[in-house]
Every structure is written in structure tokens, then in C-alpha cells.
Amino acid sequence: MTIIRQGSLFDLQDLYDLEPTHRFEAVFSTIEMDPILFIVSKKALYGAPVQLNYAAMIYSLTARILERIPTIKDLIKRLKNDYMFRLDCGFLLSDAIPSEASYSRMLTKLAESDVLERVKETQILQAILEGFIMDDTVALDATHIEARDQAPAKEEKPKSEPKKRGRKPKEEQEKWLQEKAEREAALPLFEKKIEAQLGASLVELRSAVPLDPKWGIKKNSKGKNVFWFGYKGHFAVGTKSQYILQSLFSSGNLTDGKAAIPLLKGIHERLSVLPISFSTLDAGYDYPAIYEQIHRMGAQSIIAYNKKNESVLEGFDQHFAPTCVREYSYRYASYDSTYETLKYTRPKECKECPLASDTLCQKVYKVKITTDLRRYTAPARGSKAWKTIYKQRSAVERVIAYLKEFFQLNNVRYRTGKRAKVHFDLTQLVYNGAKLACDRIAKSLSEKEVIQAV
């Protein structure tokens, strides 16, 4: 009998069980430090002498997330009282412990640059290069993040004059339509309709994301509205590797659908080496523009359908599969990628149907997905293959739960959106770093087992 040797598994809990020194070394080794040091370190030779260890300060910020230290004040206290922790973060015994003001100045420099975005992408590309990310399916979702401060008092708006009832004259109607078009054209990019994002570049989309804390609303599991004041974190996660491939930080009032196209464009342009074939999303992303963006990427949309006061189509079932004269649904058979065509075959009930040989009963039904990307997907809606891929969407929910429980995603301690984004980026950097460290250790253990077996 053949003996199947299972590879060594090493997960995040095993990483936390390591000694702090080994744990920090494993995670720190996944972060490219030079670009960050270039931003935060002193450039000129003149002025006050450099007395701070900037590299150790950055490592201590990541260690704060790993060790779940709630505030910078508590981090400084830990550095003063725990000599081993200070050495693990890279401080020498002769180095002065930075003050809260020093950390604040460094965070301001990070908030004014996009260096953390670049380091995150370098980290993901390194994981792809080492063979730990080979996903063909990406899942998107968002989560709420409460702000540090309470919401400001609501300002009372002056009462507007009541509008005149009835239809406007033709001249006034044309003038009103022209003014309306001008107002919509002057709106910020993320206040326009989602279709406006298709023609915008990734740089434009990233730079236009609103960051100020705002009131957000969502429905909980019981169908009731839940309100919060703060932000939203949007994530695109590989369903198998569970790495965060792309992320977006925004105000709490930004709808989930308006963050999908920037995430998808980021994967397509900056992680083009990944063979993404499917994108799976929930009903909150059911917008035609998102289907169009996924189709432009050469991938297929696995998105839950959200009925929007639409009438029932005659001759089709709830999954838009064609039905026969007796209203039995045709079965999904295959997809032709060359012609982008879905193929349906006769229902099972046709075997005993008296109309089977009649001309009214069509044997094969074909439809191109480009006729309506929202209704026709490959594999077809309602099929077993479609449901299997859609279930993989739970990966992004699992990652969000990890970020909130172990990596302090919901512990934002800053008042402005720019600084809160620094915390958000550091959280993702540490999470992906921990994942990469675990994969490297697991690979090393597997190689040792193979050598011992030989």
C-alpha cells in the first residue's frame, strides 16, 4: 500500500506560539525596510543631530500590532520596561526610547506618502515569486471600522422653498436638465455613478477615495439597519492562499460597489502575473459596471443577483436559464470561451414528455454572455459549478475576522482619515507578512521531512 506523506502545516497560531524573538524575525524579514526608511529618515546633514533609530521605530509599530498593544503610549512603556522586547524591535541599549511626539511625526510622514502601498505590493509580488500565491479566484468584501472620536453634531440645514407642482415649461425643462448635467459632471469621482470609474485610471481612482470619517449604514444578520461613524475597509483576497491582494480604505458612507473597480483594476494592472479566472462577490456588488470591469480583465463574474424591481422574464427561470413549453428549466451543459457562449440542453423531464418530438421543444439552447453580462455568467447561474465557486467567498470574510481579532483592525487610535489609513496599511502589511512567514516555515519543515525520509 502506498504511503501518502502529508506536508507540514504551520498556521498563524503556531507562529504566535513561537518565542517572541523568532516570531518577530520571521515577520520582519518579509517587510522591505529601505523605501520606508527613505521617507521617514532625515535627509539633510544640517540641523539637530539624528538620535532616533528609525528602523527600530518602524519595527516596533509592526510589533505593536503583532503583540496587540493598544496604544503608542503603551508601546513606549513596554519598550522602557521590557529589555528583550526592545532588543527584538532593533533598539540598542544605548538608544533613546522615542517619545509619543517622535512617533507622531513619523506617522505624519508616512501619511503624506504612498510608501506603505508600494511596500505592500512588493510583499505580495515576493509571495507570488516564491510560489505561495497561485489563486485563480478572488473574493471581494468590505467591513466597517469605527472612528476614534464621536460624530460631530448635526448641522441644521435651512428650509428650502417648496417646489412648484406640475410639469415645467419646455424652456425651463431644458435649462434644468442642462444644469443637472453640469452639476453631475462637477461631482467628485466617487459621488458619480459607478460607470464613471470604468474610464478612470487606477491612479485617479486611488487619489480620489474619500478618507474623512462619515456615518455608515449596513444591514445586520437580522435585516435591521446598523449605523456607525468612521471608515470602511475594502479587501480583495485570494480564496485559496488567503493573502490580501488589494485593499482600499475609505469613508464609512462609501457603498461597497464603488470600491470594487479600484480593487479589480489594481489586481489587473499591478498583479497581472496572477491567472485570475473568477471574481466572487455578494449581492452588494451587483452593478453592470462591475460585470463589465471583470469581463475586461478576461475573468468571469460570480456575483449574487440582487433583484431591483425587475419583472419576471417569460420563458426563463429565476437563474435566467431558458424554459420549455411546460416551463421546465434547461440544464447548463458547457461554456465555449472562444465564442463566449453558454450551452443549455433539454430538461430531464423531456424523456417522458409527449412534446419531445414536437418542433416547439428545442434540443439545445445557446446564448452569448455578452448579451447581458449581469444575467449570463460562466458557469451559468444556479449550476453546481457556480455555487461551488460562490462558496469560496467565505475566504474574504475569514480574513476580515482575523484582521479584527488578531491584528487590531478595529483599534483605530487616530483622529484623521490619513493617519487612520496608515494604521490600516500597517495592519495589512503585518497580516500578509505573518502569512508569508508561516508559508516559509511550513515549506522549510516539509523540505526537512523529505530529506529525513530519503
DRENKE-78184 format. One line per 3 residues: number of its first residue (from 1); their letters; for each residue x, y, z negated of C-alpha. Coordinates in Angstrom, 2 decimals, padded with zeros to 5 digits, always signed. Layout:
N
NUM = a = X/Y/Z; ...
//
This chain:
454
1 = mti = +000.00/+000.00/+000.00; +001.30/+003.48/+000.94; +002.01/+005.78/-001.98
4 = irq = +000.93/+009.37/-001.38; +003.03/+011.84/-003.34; +001.15/+014.99/-004.27
7 = gsl = +003.10/+018.25/-004.16; +003.81/+020.04/-007.41; +001.15/+022.59/-008.28
10 = fdl = +002.11/+025.81/-010.04; -000.61/+028.35/-010.70; -000.89/+031.72/-012.43
13 = qdl = -001.49/+030.16/-015.83; +001.77/+028.21/-015.53; +003.51/+031.47/-014.69
16 = ydl = +002.18/+033.06/-017.89; +003.38/+030.03/-019.86; +006.98/+030.73/-018.87
19 = ept = +009.35/+032.68/-021.09; +008.91/+036.44/-020.55; +012.42/+036.79/-019.07
22 = hrf = +011.81/+034.14/-016.39; +008.30/+035.43/-015.71; +009.47/+038.99/-015.16
25 = eav = +012.39/+037.90/-012.97; +010.08/+035.81/-010.79; +007.65/+038.68/-010.20
28 = fst = +010.22/+041.48/-009.95; +012.08/+039.58/-007.22; +009.02/+039.89/-004.93
31 = iem = +008.94/+043.72/-005.06; +011.14/+045.76/-002.72; +012.51/+048.45/-005.01
34 = dpi = +014.61/+050.66/-002.68; +011.73/+052.58/-000.99; +010.13/+053.33/-004.36
37 = lfi = +013.43/+054.50/-005.85; +013.98/+056.79/-002.89; +010.68/+058.56/-003.64
40 = vsk = +010.95/+058.89/-007.43; +014.68/+059.42/-007.96; +016.45/+062.76/-007.99
43 = kal = +017.65/+063.96/-004.56; +019.85/+066.98/-005.31; +023.18/+066.98/-007.12
46 = yga = +022.33/+070.23/-008.87; +020.12/+070.83/-011.87; +019.67/+068.80/-015.03
49 = pvq = +021.65/+065.53/-015.22; +019.87/+062.27/-014.49; +019.26/+060.49/-017.79
52 = lny = +016.43/+058.16/-016.82; +016.63/+054.64/-015.46; +014.01/+054.95/-012.70
55 = aam = +014.26/+051.33/-011.57; +013.61/+050.14/-015.12; +010.67/+052.56/-015.39
58 = iys = +009.05/+051.06/-012.29; +009.67/+047.54/-013.54; +008.15/+048.48/-016.90
61 = lta = +004.97/+049.69/-015.14; +004.60/+046.31/-013.46; +005.43/+044.55/-016.74
64 = ril = +002.68/+046.60/-018.39; +000.16/+045.02/-016.01; +001.59/+041.53/-016.49
67 = eri = +001.62/+041.86/-020.28; -001.82/+043.56/-020.32; -000.53/+046.60/-022.21
70 = pti = -003.47/+049.05/-022.14; -001.78/+052.48/-022.09; +001.55/+054.17/-021.30
73 = kdl = +001.75/+055.17/-024.95; +001.58/+051.51/-026.00; +004.18/+050.66/-023.33
76 = ikr = +006.63/+053.18/-024.79; +006.00/+051.84/-028.29; +006.71/+048.29/-027.03
79 = lkn = +009.95/+049.43/-025.37; +011.10/+051.07/-028.61; +010.30/+048.13/-030.88
82 = dym = +010.97/+045.09/-028.65; +014.63/+044.95/-027.55; +014.17/+041.81/-025.44
85 = frl = +011.24/+043.39/-023.58; +013.38/+046.49/-022.98; +016.18/+044.37/-021.51
88 = dcg = +013.74/+042.33/-019.42; +012.46/+045.55/-017.84; +016.02/+046.55/-016.88
91 = fll = +016.78/+049.15/-019.59; +020.21/+049.13/-021.18; +020.55/+049.55/-024.91
94 = sda = +022.25/+052.87/-024.22; +019.39/+054.12/-022.01; +016.95/+056.61/-023.44
97 = ips = +013.33/+055.45/-023.61; +011.29/+057.61/-021.20; +008.58/+059.83/-022.61
100 = eas = +004.94/+059.95/-021.51; +005.74/+063.12/-019.58; +008.51/+061.32/-017.67
103 = ysr = +006.14/+058.53/-016.66; +003.54/+061.14/-015.70; +005.98/+062.95/-013.40
106 = mlt = +006.96/+059.70/-011.75; +003.31/+058.71/-011.21; +002.70/+062.12/-009.61
109 = kla = +005.48/+061.46/-007.08; +004.02/+058.02/-006.31; +000.53/+059.50/-005.90
112 = esd = +001.77/+062.03/-003.34; +003.36/+059.39/-001.09; +002.28/+056.18/+000.62
115 = vle = +005.29/+054.20/-000.55; +003.24/+051.67/-002.52; +001.17/+050.95/+000.63
118 = rvk = +004.37/+050.20/+002.56; +005.82/+048.02/-000.20; +002.56/+046.03/-000.40
121 = etq = +002.68/+045.32/+003.33; +006.35/+044.31/+003.13; +005.46/+041.89/+000.35
124 = ilq = +002.67/+040.30/+002.42; +004.90/+040.03/+005.50; +007.53/+038.29/+003.36
127 = ail = +004.93/+035.77/+002.15; +003.91/+035.15/+005.78; +007.57/+034.73/+006.79
130 = egf = +008.10/+032.14/+004.04; +005.04/+030.20/+005.24; +002.74/+030.78/+002.26
133 = imd = +000.07/+032.66/+004.23; -001.34/+030.86/+007.26; -005.03/+031.77/+006.92
136 = dtv = -007.40/+031.74/+009.87; -010.32/+033.13/+007.83; -010.50/+036.41/+005.94
139 = ald = -013.19/+037.36/+003.40; -014.20/+040.93/+002.52; -015.93/+042.28/-000.57
142 = ath = -015.92/+045.26/-002.95; -016.09/+045.80/-006.70; -016.87/+048.74/-008.96
145 = iea = -014.21/+050.41/-011.13; -015.32/+052.76/-013.89; -013.54/+056.09/-014.30
148 = rdq = -011.74/+057.23/-017.41; -013.96/+060.29/-018.00; -017.67/+060.72/-018.28
151 = apa = -019.61/+062.08/-015.33; -019.92/+065.88/-015.16; -023.24/+067.48/-015.96
154 = kee = -025.67/+067.53/-013.07; -025.96/+070.90/-011.38; -029.45/+072.17/-010.76
157 = kpk = -029.98/+072.97/-007.11; -032.10/+075.99/-006.15; -035.53/+075.08/-004.89
160 = sep = -035.78/+075.27/-001.13; -038.68/+076.86/+000.68; -041.41/+074.41/+001.70
163 = kkr = -041.22/+073.37/+005.34; -043.96/+074.27/+007.73; -046.20/+071.39/+008.64
166 = grk = -046.84/+070.29/+012.19; -044.71/+069.93/+015.29; -042.21/+072.64/+016.12
169 = pke = -042.43/+074.56/+019.41; -040.26/+073.23/+022.23; -037.69/+076.03/+021.97
172 = eqe = -037.32/+075.64/+018.19; -037.13/+071.85/+018.54; -034.21/+072.05/+020.98
175 = kwl = -032.42/+074.59/+018.78; -032.97/+072.40/+015.71; -031.63/+069.31/+017.49
178 = qek = -028.53/+071.22/+018.62; -027.86/+072.49/+015.08; -028.35/+068.98/+013.72
181 = aer = -025.82/+067.57/+016.20; -023.30/+070.27/+015.24; -023.77/+069.53/+011.52
184 = eaa = -023.24/+065.81/+012.07; -020.13/+066.45/+014.18; -018.65/+068.62/+011.39
187 = lpl = -019.16/+065.95/+008.71; -016.13/+064.12/+007.26; -015.38/+060.78/+008.93
190 = fek = -016.76/+058.63/+006.11; -020.00/+060.62/+005.93; -020.77/+059.92/+009.59
193 = kie = -022.32/+056.70/+010.84; -020.11/+053.61/+010.83; -019.95/+053.63/+014.64
196 = aql = -017.75/+056.76/+014.47; -014.96/+054.69/+012.89; -014.53/+052.47/+015.96
199 = gas = -012.77/+055.23/+017.90; -010.66/+056.47/+014.98; -007.11/+055.31/+014.37
202 = lve = -006.06/+053.45/+011.25; -004.04/+056.45/+010.03; -007.08/+058.73/+010.39
205 = lrs = -009.28/+056.28/+008.53; -006.82/+055.81/+005.68; -006.23/+059.53/+005.23
208 = avp = -009.95/+060.38/+005.25; -011.02/+057.99/+002.48; -012.64/+059.95/-000.40
211 = ldp = -010.91/+059.33/-003.74; -012.75/+061.52/-006.27; -014.85/+059.67/-008.88
214 = kwg = -018.54/+059.64/-007.96; -021.74/+057.93/-009.05; -022.15/+054.48/-007.53
217 = ikk = -025.11/+052.12/-007.39; -025.47/+048.39/-006.80; -027.94/+045.58/-007.48
220 = nsk = -027.07/+043.00/-010.10; -027.94/+039.29/-010.01; -031.46/+040.07/-011.28
223 = gkn = -032.14/+042.52/-008.46; -032.02/+045.61/-010.69; -030.03/+048.74/-009.92
226 = vfw = -026.84/+049.28/-011.91; -025.17/+052.72/-011.96; -021.57/+053.63/-012.80
229 = fgy = -019.35/+056.69/-012.48; -015.99/+056.03/-010.91; -014.48/+054.24/-007.95
232 = kgh = -014.67/+051.19/-005.72; -012.01/+048.68/-004.76; -012.39/+047.04/-001.34
235 = fav = -010.44/+043.87/-000.56; -009.68/+041.60/+002.40; -008.48/+038.23/+001.11
238 = gtk = -007.14/+035.14/+002.86; -009.61/+032.39/+001.96; -007.00/+029.60/+001.66
241 = sqy = -003.92/+031.37/+000.30; -005.98/+033.88/-001.77; -003.50/+036.67/-001.11
244 = ilq = -004.85/+040.22/-000.82; -004.10/+041.01/+002.83; -005.53/+044.54/+002.85
247 = slf = -007.19/+046.80/+000.29; -008.86/+050.19/+000.10; -009.54/+052.46/-002.88
250 = ssg = -012.47/+054.88/-002.61; -015.06/+056.91/-004.47; -017.86/+054.96/-006.12
253 = nlt = -020.53/+056.26/-003.75; -018.91/+054.84/-000.58; -021.00/+051.98/+000.79
256 = dgk = -019.27/+048.63/+001.26; -019.88/+048.61/+005.00; -017.96/+051.85/+005.60
259 = aai = -014.77/+050.29/+004.21; -014.89/+047.17/+006.41; -013.50/+048.65/+009.65
262 = pll = -010.37/+050.19/+007.98; -009.64/+046.81/+006.35; -010.16/+044.90/+009.59
265 = kgi = -008.07/+047.34/+011.61; -005.31/+047.07/+009.01; -005.19/+043.30/+009.42
268 = her = -005.30/+043.51/+013.21; -002.58/+046.18/+013.57; -000.23/+045.51/+010.66
271 = lsv = -000.64/+041.75/+010.18; -001.01/+040.75/+013.82; +001.07/+037.60/+013.27
274 = lpi = -001.81/+036.03/+011.34; -004.10/+033.87/+013.52; -007.37/+035.27/+012.15
277 = sfs = -010.30/+033.48/+013.80; -013.17/+034.22/+011.39; -014.26/+037.06/+009.13
280 = tld = -016.85/+036.18/+006.48; -018.85/+038.90/+004.71; -022.09/+039.20/+002.76
283 = agy = -025.30/+040.95/+003.84; -024.00/+044.36/+002.70; -021.76/+044.42/+005.79
286 = dyp = -024.49/+043.64/+008.33; -023.88/+046.57/+010.71; -023.47/+046.34/+014.52
289 = aiy = -020.21/+048.35/+014.43; -018.55/+045.79/+012.13; -019.50/+042.96/+014.50
292 = eqi = -018.03/+044.99/+017.36; -014.75/+045.55/+015.49; -014.38/+041.84/+014.68
295 = hrm = -015.12/+040.98/+018.32; -012.42/+043.41/+019.48; -009.97/+041.57/+017.22
298 = gaq = -010.75/+038.33/+019.05; -012.36/+036.82/+015.95; -015.87/+035.62/+015.08
301 = sii = -018.27/+037.21/+012.57; -019.70/+035.07/+009.78; -021.94/+037.68/+008.15
304 = ayn = -025.19/+037.07/+006.28; -028.12/+038.57/+008.17; -029.98/+041.41/+006.49
307 = kkn = -033.48/+041.97/+007.85; -034.20/+045.67/+008.32; -037.92/+045.96/+009.06
310 = esv = -037.48/+043.83/+012.16; -040.32/+041.95/+013.78; -040.11/+038.20/+014.33
313 = leg = -038.83/+037.25/+017.79; -041.20/+034.98/+019.69; -039.54/+031.83/+020.97
316 = fdq = -036.77/+031.90/+018.33; -036.46/+030.67/+014.75; -035.09/+032.52/+011.69
319 = hfa = -031.49/+031.84/+012.82; -032.23/+033.05/+016.38; -031.97/+029.56/+017.83
322 = ptc = -034.44/+029.03/+020.72; -037.58/+027.00/+020.06; -039.54/+024.70/+022.34
325 = vre = -043.23/+024.92/+023.23; -044.16/+023.15/+020.00; -041.87/+025.57/+018.04
328 = ysy = -039.16/+023.05/+017.18; -035.69/+024.61/+016.95; -032.97/+023.70/+019.42
331 = rya = -029.78/+022.30/+017.91; -026.43/+024.07/+018.13; -024.04/+021.91/+020.15
334 = syd = -020.87/+023.82/+021.04; -019.24/+027.14/+021.87; -017.42/+027.92/+025.10
337 = sty = -014.75/+030.51/+024.26; -013.94/+031.11/+027.93; -017.41/+032.44/+028.72
340 = etl = -018.29/+033.32/+025.07; -021.40/+031.16/+025.36; -023.35/+029.19/+022.76
343 = kyt = -024.85/+025.90/+023.87; -028.05/+024.51/+022.31; -029.56/+021.08/+023.02
346 = rpk = -033.05/+019.65/+022.64; -034.54/+019.18/+019.16; -034.71/+015.67/+017.68
349 = eck = -038.50/+015.77/+017.89; -038.28/+015.76/+021.71; -037.71/+011.98/+021.73
352 = ecp = -041.33/+011.31/+020.81; -042.82/+014.46/+022.33; -045.26/+013.95/+025.25
355 = las = -043.92/+017.15/+026.86; -040.33/+015.86/+027.01; -040.53/+015.19/+030.74
358 = dtl = -042.51/+018.36/+031.44; -040.93/+021.37/+033.12; -041.83/+023.53/+030.10
361 = cqk = -039.28/+021.66/+027.97; -035.76/+022.88/+028.73; -032.98/+020.34/+028.06
364 = vyk = -030.12/+022.77/+027.46; -030.21/+026.42/+026.40; -027.19/+028.72/+026.75
367 = vki = -026.75/+032.28/+025.51; -023.77/+034.65/+025.55; -022.87/+036.11/+022.17
370 = ttd = -022.15/+039.49/+023.79; -025.87/+039.93/+024.46; -026.24/+040.67/+020.74
373 = lrr = -023.16/+040.21/+018.54; -025.24/+040.67/+015.41; -027.60/+037.77/+016.12
376 = yta = -025.37/+035.36/+018.01; -022.17/+034.21/+016.37; -019.83/+031.29/+016.91
379 = par = -020.52/+028.88/+015.32; -024.23/+029.64/+015.56; -026.19/+030.89/+012.57
382 = gsk = -027.80/+028.18/+010.50; -025.41/+025.48/+011.69; -023.40/+023.35/+009.30
385 = awk = -020.13/+024.84/+010.56; -021.42/+028.40/+009.95; -022.45/+027.55/+006.38
388 = tiy = -019.08/+025.89/+005.68; -017.14/+028.99/+006.72; -019.50/+031.33/+004.86
391 = kqr = -018.92/+029.43/+001.61; -015.24/+030.39/+001.83; -016.30/+033.95/+000.99
394 = sav = -016.15/+032.95/-002.68; -012.33/+033.34/-002.43; -012.54/+037.14/-002.50
397 = erv = -014.91/+037.04/-005.49; -012.45/+034.78/-007.29; -009.57/+037.16/-006.60
400 = iay = -011.56/+040.16/-007.87; -012.32/+038.23/-011.07; -008.56/+037.52/-011.51
403 = lke = -007.73/+041.20/-010.99; -010.22/+042.33/-013.62; -009.49/+039.65/-016.19
406 = ffq = -005.70/+039.28/-015.94; -004.35/+042.32/-014.06; -006.21/+045.28/-015.64
409 = lnn = -008.04/+046.41/-012.51; -010.86/+047.82/-014.66; -008.47/+049.62/-017.03
412 = vry = -008.03/+052.92/-015.18; -006.47/+055.47/-017.56; -006.16/+058.42/-015.19
415 = rtg = -008.49/+061.34/-014.51; -007.90/+061.99/-010.80; -008.54/+059.70/-007.85
418 = kra = -004.95/+059.92/-006.56; -003.49/+058.67/-009.83; -006.16/+056.03/-010.19
421 = kvh = -005.14/+054.78/-006.74; -001.55/+054.35/-007.98; -002.86/+052.04/-010.70
424 = fdl = -004.96/+050.22/-008.08; -001.93/+049.72/-005.80; +000.29/+048.55/-008.66
427 = tql = -002.38/+046.04/-009.67; -002.45/+044.54/-006.17; +001.37/+044.62/-005.97
430 = vyn = +001.69/+042.66/-009.21; -001.05/+040.18/-008.24; +000.47/+039.36/-004.86
433 = gak = +003.89/+039.27/-006.49; +002.66/+036.75/-009.06; +001.11/+034.64/-006.26
436 = lac = +004.34/+034.72/-004.26; +006.38/+033.85/-007.36; +004.10/+030.87/-008.07
439 = dri = +004.37/+029.63/-004.49; +008.15/+029.90/-004.55; +008.39/+027.96/-007.81
442 = aks = +005.95/+025.30/-006.55; +007.98/+024.91/-003.34; +011.20/+024.57/-005.36
445 = lse = +009.63/+021.89/-007.58; +008.35/+019.97/-004.57; +011.81/+020.02/-002.94
448 = kev = +013.39/+018.70/-006.17; +010.84/+015.86/-006.31; +011.61/+014.91/-002.73
451 = iqa = +015.37/+014.86/-003.46; +014.84/+012.72/-006.56; +012.58/+010.33/-004.64
454 = v = +015.25/+009.87/-001.97
//
